[in-house]
Amino acid sequence: MRLSTTDIYALHALAFLGTQETGRWVGSDAISEATGIARPYLVRILATLSNNHIISSKKGTGGGYALAKDASELNLRDVMRAIDGPVAPLSCVSLNWGKACPEEKRCNARNNIWLKVRDAMLAALAEVSVADLAQDFDRGVNYHLCLEHLLSPNA
């Protein structure tokens, strides 16, 4: 699993939304201002999160975006799946987007490495909630600094 700019921005937006009162709708302009994410890019991220039921959206006066559940009930496993799709490193070990391989029963790499990697990543992501991200936002932690640490495809 390699994080992208979209992942970092989505986590930062969710961190901000996690600090809001339950049921409070926040407009994209306010989210953009609070997070420093360019509004056009942010709106695309918010649409993806909304389409995957991580956040809710409401049009019109008094509308905006809000978490679909309490921040403590939204784990990063579901968030990352919403943003990126499979968390698994290969389709032959993916739980939701699996593709059978004729070698899977006798493949040591799959059975001794990739299944364990998948399970460890899913377990670790499931342990962290949007409420944890909200604590970062409250402390002034800026996820934009993470962008400097993203691995390039050639790294």
Backbone torsions as a table, in degrees:
resi	resn	phi	psi	omega
1	MET	NA	126.4	178.1
2	ARG	-121.6	128.3	179.2
3	LEU	-76.0	149.1	178.5
4	SER	-118.1	172.0	174.6
5	THR	-58.1	-41.4	178.6
6	THR	-59.8	-42.6	177.8
7	ASP	-59.4	-48.9	-178.2
8	ILE	-60.8	-46.1	180.0
9	TYR	-64.5	-40.2	178.2
10	ALA	-62.7	-43.4	179.2
11	LEU	-64.3	-38.1	179.6
12	HIS	-67.9	-42.8	177.9
13	ALA	-63.7	-41.9	178.1
14	LEU	-66.3	-36.4	176.7
15	ALA	-59.2	-44.5	178.1
16	PHE	-64.1	-48.1	-179.7
17	LEU	-61.6	-30.7	177.8
18	GLY	-67.4	-16.9	178.5
19	THR	-88.3	-7.5	-175.2
20	GLN	-86.3	154.0	176.5
21	GLU	-62.4	144.4	177.3
22	THR	-57.4	131.9	178.3
23	GLY	85.5	-1.7	178.0
24	ARG	-85.2	124.5	178.2
25	TRP	-89.6	131.4	-177.8
26	VAL	-121.5	127.9	179.8
27	GLY	-71.9	158.0	-179.1
28	SER	-62.7	-32.1	177.1
29	ASP	-62.1	-43.0	-179.9
30	ALA	-67.7	-38.9	178.2
31	ILE	-65.9	-43.2	178.6
32	SER	-60.7	-44.7	-179.8
33	GLU	-64.7	-41.8	-177.6
34	ALA	-70.5	-30.7	-174.3
35	THR	-104.2	-19.2	-176.3
36	GLY	78.8	13.0	178.7
37	ILE	-87.9	130.2	179.5
38	ALA	-56.9	130.4	-173.9
39	ARG	-55.0	-44.1	-179.8
40	PRO	-59.3	-40.9	178.5
41	TYR	-69.7	-43.4	179.7
42	LEU	-58.6	-43.3	-178.0
43	VAL	-61.0	-38.7	176.8
44	ARG	-64.6	-41.5	178.7
45	ILE	-65.0	-44.4	179.9
46	LEU	-62.9	-36.6	177.7
47	ALA	-64.1	-42.3	177.7
48	THR	-62.5	-45.1	179.4
49	LEU	-65.2	-36.5	178.2
50	SER	-69.4	-44.4	179.0
51	ASN	-61.4	-24.8	-179.3
52	ASN	-104.0	14.1	172.1
53	HIS	63.2	27.7	173.4
54	ILE	-85.2	-39.3	174.3
55	ILE	-125.3	165.4	174.3
56	SER	-113.1	152.4	176.3
57	SER	-127.2	149.7	-179.2
58	LYS	-139.4	123.8	-179.0
59	LYS	-86.2	159.8	173.5
60	GLY	91.3	-174.6	-179.3
61	THR	-60.7	132.4	-178.6
62	GLY	79.6	5.3	-179.0
63	GLY	-89.9	-168.5	-179.2
64	GLY	142.6	-139.9	-176.8
65	TYR	-130.6	149.1	176.0
66	ALA	-151.8	158.2	175.7
67	LEU	-62.8	142.7	-179.9
68	ALA	-74.3	-23.6	178.5
69	LYS	-137.8	174.0	173.0
70	ASP	-59.0	143.5	-176.4
71	ALA	-55.7	-33.4	-179.3
72	SER	-72.9	-15.1	-179.3
73	GLU	-95.8	-7.8	179.5
74	LEU	-100.0	108.6	-178.8
75	ASN	-96.5	160.6	-175.9
76	LEU	-72.0	-20.1	174.3
77	ARG	-59.4	-48.6	-179.1
78	ASP	-69.3	-36.4	178.6
79	VAL	-63.3	-48.6	-177.6
80	MET	-66.0	-35.9	175.4
81	ARG	-65.0	-38.0	179.4
82	ALA	-64.1	-40.2	-176.1
83	ILE	-80.4	-47.4	-170.1
84	ASP	-109.3	-13.2	-173.2
85	GLY	87.3	-133.5	-174.3
86	PRO	-63.1	139.7	173.2
87	VAL	-90.3	-25.4	-178.3
88	ALA	-60.8	146.8	-179.2
89	PRO	-73.8	-21.8	-179.3
90	LEU	-140.9	150.6	-179.0
91	SER	-66.1	-25.1	-179.4
92	CYS	-70.9	-12.2	176.9
93	VAL	-118.1	4.8	-178.8
94	SER	-74.1	135.6	179.4
95	LEU	-77.3	-38.5	-175.1
96	ASN	-103.8	-21.3	-177.6
97	TRP	-127.2	35.9	-174.2
98	GLY	-67.3	150.0	174.8
99	LYS	-136.4	119.9	-177.4
100	ALA	-63.2	148.9	177.1
101	CYS	-125.9	136.2	-179.4
102	PRO	-63.6	-17.3	-178.9
103	GLU	-97.8	-0.8	-168.6
104	GLU	-60.3	-33.0	-178.8
105	LYS	-71.5	-28.8	-177.2
106	ARG	-111.9	7.5	-177.8
107	CYS	-86.6	109.1	-179.9
108	ASN	-65.2	-38.6	-180.0
109	ALA	-61.1	-46.2	178.9
110	ARG	-62.5	-50.5	-171.0
111	ASN	-78.6	-25.2	-177.9
112	ASN	-107.7	-13.6	-179.5
113	ILE	-121.8	-64.3	-167.8
114	TRP	-66.9	-34.7	175.0
115	LEU	-65.5	-40.0	178.9
116	LYS	-67.3	-41.5	178.1
117	VAL	-61.6	-46.9	178.3
118	ARG	-58.0	-50.6	-177.1
119	ASP	-62.9	-39.4	179.2
120	ALA	-66.2	-42.8	178.6
121	MET	-64.2	-46.4	-179.5
122	LEU	-62.6	-41.3	179.7
123	ALA	-65.2	-44.3	-179.7
124	ALA	-64.2	-44.0	-180.0
125	LEU	-66.7	-33.4	-179.7
126	ALA	-69.6	-22.6	-178.6
127	GLU	-80.3	-14.0	-176.5
128	VAL	-109.2	134.9	-177.7
129	SER	-115.2	169.4	174.5
130	VAL	-62.7	-27.9	175.8
131	ALA	-61.5	-36.0	176.1
132	ASP	-65.1	-40.2	176.9
133	LEU	-65.3	-37.8	179.8
134	ALA	-61.8	-34.7	176.2
135	GLN	-61.8	-40.4	176.5
136	ASP	-60.7	-45.8	-178.3
137	PHE	-61.6	-43.6	178.5
138	ASP	-60.9	-31.5	-180.0
139	ARG	-83.9	-4.0	-179.9
140	GLY	83.1	16.0	177.2
141	VAL	-68.9	128.5	-176.2
142	ASN	-106.0	108.9	-179.1
143	TYR	-68.8	-11.9	177.0
144	HIS	-61.3	-27.2	177.7
145	LEU	-66.1	-25.0	177.6
146	CYS	-63.3	-27.2	-177.9
147	LEU	-60.2	-30.7	178.7
148	GLU	-70.6	-15.9	-175.8
149	HIS	-106.5	3.9	178.9
150	LEU	-66.3	138.7	177.9
151	LEU	-82.5	135.8	176.1
152	SER	-81.0	158.7	179.8
153	PRO	-57.1	-24.4	-178.2
154	ASN	-93.2	-0.4	-177.2
155	ALA	-78.1	NA	NA
